[in-house]
Amino acid sequence: MYFKNFPKNWTEENFKPLFEKHGTVTSLKVEMEDESNNKGYGFVSFELSESGKKAIDELNNYKIDEQHTLYIGRFEKKSERSKKLKIEMSKGTTEKNLNKSNL
């Protein structure tokens, strides 16, 4: 799973207890710029898919502080994200065209 939008000084140690509440964590990685600052995203895997679903349900939009609301979701390959984006954009274009024709 992929997560983002958290304080720059957070590491795996900050996330470990948060994620372990939802099940056994098999891997956890926060991408780091240097020793004290992260890149703003990371990855987590759970032993059971049900634990991952529970973590998404309970932690997505989790308010870390006034400036950071955690996003957590299923990791998607770039090709999957691109395909979804194209579909969403084509729907938006169709809706705009329909709205213009109603004028």
C-alpha positions, -999 to 999 in steps of 0.1 A, spaced: 0 0 0 10 36 -6 8 65 19 16 102 17 11 136 33 28 135 66 55 156 85 89 157 68 106 145 100 85 113 103 102 79 97 92 42 99 94 45 137 65 70 137 43 48 115 51 14 130 27 16 160 0 33 138 0 5 112 5 -24 137 -28 -16 153 -44 -30 121 -24 -62 117 10 -77 112 32 -54 91 55 -74 68 73 -44 53 74 -6 59 94 19 40 94 57 42 113 72 13 140 96 26 157 126 11 184 125 37 189 112 73 163 136 88 138 145 60 115 122 41 102 126 6 66 127 18 56 91 8 61 55 18 49 20 14 35 -6 38 25 -43 34 5 -64 58 5 -101 63 -32 -103 55 -51 -83 29 -79 -78 54 -55 -59 76 -46 -36 47 -83 -29 40 -88 -21 76 -59 2 77 -72 21 46 -107 23 61 -94 37 94 -63 57 85 -71 73 51 -78 110 60 -64 105 94 -55 139 108 -19 138 119 -17 175 128 -32 208 115 -11 207 83 -11 169 75 -40 146 67 -27 111 59 -36 95 26 -33 57 24 -45 35 -5 -37 5 -26 -5 9 -45 -11 12 -82 15 8 -110 20 39 -132 2 22 -161 -28 15 -139 -29 51 -127 -26 64 -163 -54 42 -175 -77 54 -147 -68 91 -154 -76 87 -191 -110 72 -183 -117 100 -157 -106 127 -182 -128 113 -210 -158 112 -187 -151 149 -177 -149 159 -214 -181 141 -222 -199 157 -192 -187 192 -203 -198 186 -239 -233 175 -226 -236 206 -204 -227 229 -233 -253 213 -255 -279 220 -229 -273 257 -230 
